[in-house]
Amino acid sequence: MQTIDCVVAGAGVVGLAVARALAVSGREVVVVEQADAIGTATSSRNSEVIHAGLYYAPGSLKARLCVEGRRRLYAYCAEHDIAHKRTGKLIVASEPGQTDGLRKIEANARRSGVDDLEFLTQSEAESLEPALTCAGALLSPSTGIVDSHALMLSLRGEAEAAGVSLAFLTTVAGATIEADRIRIETRDANGEAFALDAGAFINAAGLEAQALADRIDGFPGDFIPRQWLARGNYFALPGRSPFSRLIYPVPVEGGLGVHLTLDLGGGARFGPDVEWIDHVDYTVDPGRSAAFYEAIRRYWPDLADGALQPAYAGVRPKLSGPGQPAADFIIQGPADHGAGRIVNLFGIESPGLTASLAIADHVVELLYPR
């Protein structure tokens, strides 16, 4: 029986960041990933936005970890030469009645420690972005974009340099909480079983986090929250973007609305929308473009018919369903559940990418408080 300090389930951006942070702190770490590569699910199917931290409830995990994670992420990208750009973004009111919503976002952001927002009149916003039509906007200069795959490659490289081992095509079939360790049963692509005794277990399995927690013998089921799945579809615009900044509408139920994001090559993507589903499915229905045209033309009326092309979809592991208030991250440590040295990360959707480095430090502190 092999004994190791820490086992991390999941090699998305959060799992890799956690593994790196644990290894740098002197722990021996193994990462178990059921796919054949890093970041194949939520981490690679998003907008690649570095969020400023505008929308989340002040004091919440999302707010605190996003603001700190954004600061850390910009510094990390600069230090490691990871492609990124501080583009800035405009949150736009498409009609005068929405400007009160912008003021509420601004006030909320300030309570969360975001103090660089600027309220723009219609003429000021449209002079910054001539293709834009709006009744007013909030400028967030600290919002940006990042090459998420390059970020994950860097985290993986630093983790492996610190001694982390990665086991791909391997699932955690189950685990048992024992007196001073967690016995973890794994199974590889050939069906071969292998067991590890770990001092700590970190469940960073993303969309599979709840199912994995349910396979831990001795873990109290009351601490496993319900999961809802929300598919976010993206459509792409051929050629270069008519905008130089990200353009977001006032948020909608379940998400931030159909917004315009940029890739590092200057191309434009629109999305995600919110499509509640009952199983993971990344199919983009071209027919959903009709709603995209309607939403986008509220701030870009010159969008031509037939311009949008289906791009890709992601699935959010949400902790709140249709009509419910947006839920915070749930990051449970031993002091929360009292069931061994286990950390469960539930509902790590946006701003998980932005917050990844801060989440990692938070997990280390939950396991090994100073």
C-alpha angles and dihedrals in degrees: 000000000000116000122204136170100239139007119197118198110209133036099214120121093281095046091049092047091049092048091049093049093048093048093047088053089058103265126135107237138190121189117207116201126178094205125070096246143025123279100006098148131034094353093062099035104067142084095274088228124158099219122213094211103251107142109041125101110268110256093019122126090248092054097043097041093043095053093045093039093052091054091047094045096054090050092047093049092049092048094047098038094242114165111255139137133207093222099162122220140232121220102203135204107214092197134024093254090066096060090087086060090056091052090052091051090049093051092046092050092051091053087054093053100263103131105161101079120125126200112223130198120228093265093046093051094044091049089056092048111024093189091058127099116193146133094235139323147210116235115214106189095182095061114103148149134257139193095250095192093052088049092053092046089053093048090048092049093050091045093052091045087056091052104268116151121208124208111196126193087028128123132198100240093185146320138217126210110226132179099278104002146029117246108215123198115204133185126200130211091274093054093253113151124219130175130212130190108216131187088212136014124205117197104206094150096132110200089017097047097105094045090049094049088052089058093058107103108223097021111125111246092213088074094058109091124211116263128218122194121222118184115212114203123203131203124194132218117221116236128010123337118258087219130067095198134049112267120210129178122219104288123270132207111294097009150013097280130252100315135177116244129179132224121219090260093060097258123138129233127185125210168343107216122183118255115168111219136174099222137024110277125154097194115132113214107216088209090071088072090086091070090045092056091050094049096043095048090062087074101016108036093172094070104131124231112261094017098116121085125192108256117170143306137230131198121225118215095221129187094202128056137209113321094007126117114263111272128226126237113276111218109172123194133182092276090057103050103017092218106120133291095317130135118197119195110200128179096012098170125130124008088030095105093051092043097044098108092045091046089053093054090046091054092050090051092050091053100038109021115194 
